[in-house]
Amino acid sequence: MHYLDKFIFGIYPYIVLTIFVVGCLVRFEREQYSWKSDSSQILYRGQLRFGNICFHIGILGLFFGHLFGLLTPIWVWDTLGVTHSAKQIFAMMAGGIMGSICLVGILILIHRRFVSARILANSTWRDKLLLVWLLLTLLLGLSTIFVSAQHTDGHEMVQLMTWVQHTITFQGDAVAYIMNASPIFKFHLFMGMTVFAIFPFTRLVHVFSGFAMVSYVTRRWQLVRPRS
């Protein structure tokens, strides 16, 4: 188990990062036409708006919550006077709310994808894999709340934060901080990292196009007139 932990949490993150960066660059260079979300609205509009809104609100909340929660140095929280226990309880509450919203959304999207004959006929195996993989990752993440509730001292949370921060700063002792973590956390982390490995090969690449849409806020008005 020690060697498996060393590979998954010491080597695998860098393999994922390489696949993510190189894969996105190659796809953008060679398959720009596929760089889209492939909306299924034209095939079947039912439940799309509510499911889509819930999914995106939840997934964005979880993403930025993980981003700031795990990457903010521990000394910053200590300086602000936020105890490890308080941070863990807040993370559990926020994660539970955003995770539940996301779960509702993804269940609706999965139902549309697999029940509607028109959408199913136009779905690729990558579309199906992505939704199922995100669902399993989300369920594992929600399961960690019940594990964390058994000990709210924040110790395991600090260990996970240290592992993440040491991994992204290429410190060789990162694996040591996750060796004793709960298997639920380890499975969740593995599933979450793998999302970035399959990212370049799925419709998730449209996330980058979404960031580009910020320019729409400041662009000049476009006046469109009907033909006389």
N, C-alpha and C positions, 0 to 999 in steps of 0.2 A: 504493500500500500504506500510505503514511503516513496518508492520510485514512481508510482503512478501520480502521487501528489506533486512530486518534483517536476514531472513532465507537464501535467495539466496546468499547474499554477506557476511554474517557473519558465517553461519553454513555449507552451501552447499560446499564451497571450501574444508573443512576438510573431508567431506563425500567423495568427489571426490578423494582427496589425498589417503584416506584409500582404496577405491576401486582400485585405480591405483596400489598402492604398493602391496597390498595383492593379487589382481587379477593376476598381472604379476608373482609373486612368485609361486602362485598355478598353473598357466598354465605352467610355465617352469618346475615345478616339476612333473606334472601329464600328460602333453600333449606336450612333446618336439617335437614330429613329426609334430605337427601343427604350430610350431614356424618358420614360413617361409612367404614369400611374395606371394606364389601361383601365380607365373608368368603365364600370358596367352599367352606368345609369341608363344608357340608351337601350340596353337589353331588358332591364327590369328595375323600375324605380322604387318599388315597394321596400320600405324599411331602411332605405339607403341613407337618408338624411339623418335620422335619429341615431342609427348605428355608427355612421361615419363620424358624427360630432362626438359621441361618447368615446369612441375609440381614440380619436385624435386628442381630445382633452386629456383623457387618462394617460395615454402613452407619452405625451409631451410632459405632463406633470411628473410621471415616473422618471423620465429621462433626465430632466433638469434636477429633480430631487436627488437622484443617484449621483449626478454630476457634481453638484455643490456639496452634497452630504458626504461623499467619499473623498473628494479631492481637496476640500478645505482642510488645511493643516490643523492638527489637533491643538496646537498652541493658540490658534486664533480663537477657538471655542473657549479655551481656558482663560484667555485674556478678556473675552467678553463676559466671563462669569457664568457661562452655560455649562452645567455639570454633564457628565457623560450619561447619567441616568435620565436627565431631562431631555437631552438630545435623542436618546434612544426612544423614549416614549413619544416624542413629537414625530420622529421618523416612522414609528409604527402607526400612528394615527393618520399622518399624511399619506403614507404608503397604502394603508388600508382603504382610505377614501378614493384616492386616484386609481388604485388597483381595481376596486369594485366598479368604478365608472368604466374603466377600460375593459373589464371583463364583460360587462353588459354589451358594450359596443362590439367586441370581437365575437361574441356568441351570435349576435345578430348578423354580422358579416359572414360568419361561417355558415349560418343557416341559409342565407341568400346564396352563397357560393355552391353549396352542396345540394340544395333542394330545388332551386330554379333550374329547369332543364336547359334554358337558353344560356344562362351564365355558366353552368357546368360544362356545356358543350364547347364554350369558348375559353375555358380555363386550362392552364398548363399545369403540369405536375409541380412546377415551382410555385405557382400561386397557392396550391393546396398545401404543399409542404410549409410554406411561409406562415400561413394562418395557423396550422396545427402546431408548428414549432413555437410561435408567439404565445399561443394559448397555454402550452405546457410550461413555458418559461414563466408566464404570468401566474399560473396556479402554484408553481413552486415558490415564487416570490411571496404570494399571499400566505403560503404555508409557513414561511419563515416568521411571520408575525406571531403565530402561536408558540413557536420555539422561543422567540425573544421574550414573550410574555412570562416565561418561566424563570427568567433572571433578568431583571431590569437594571442591573448595576452598570451596564454599558461596556463591560470588559470585552465581550466578543465583538461588539461593534467597533471598538477601538482597534482590535486585532485586524479586522477586515479593512478598516481605513488605512492602517499601516501597510498591509499587504498591497493594496492598490497604489498607494503613494510611492512605495519602494519599487514596485514593478515599473511604473511609468518613468521613474528616475534611474532605472537600470541598476538598482542595488541588489547585489547577489544574495542577500539574506531574506528576501521577500517571502519565500516559501515557508520559512520558519514560523511566520506569524499566522499562517492559515492551517497548519498541520492539525491542530486540535479543534478546528471549527466543526460545527454540526454538519453531518452529511447533507442535510437539506440545503444549507447555505452553499455547500460545494457543488451540488447538482445545479442549483440556481445559477451560480456563477459560470459553470461550464456551459449551460444552455444560453445564458446571456452573452457570453463571449462568442459562441458559435453563430449567434445572430449576425454579428459583424463579419463573420467569415462567409456567410451566404448572402450578405447584403449586396455585393456587386452583381450578383446573378439573378436578382429578383426585382420586383417593381419598387422596392424600397429606395432605389436610387433617386426617385423623384423628390426625395427629401431635399436634396441640394437645389433642385429647381424651385422648391418652396422658399428657400432662403433668398433666391434671386428675385422673388416676387416682392420683396421689401421695397425695391426700386419703384414699384407702381405707386407707392404713396407719394413720392416726390416728383413723379414725371408730369409733364405738361398735359393739359386736357386734350383729348382727341375729339374733335367735333365731326360727327357723322350725320350727313343729310340724306334723306331719301331722294331718289331720282324724280325729277319733275315730269 
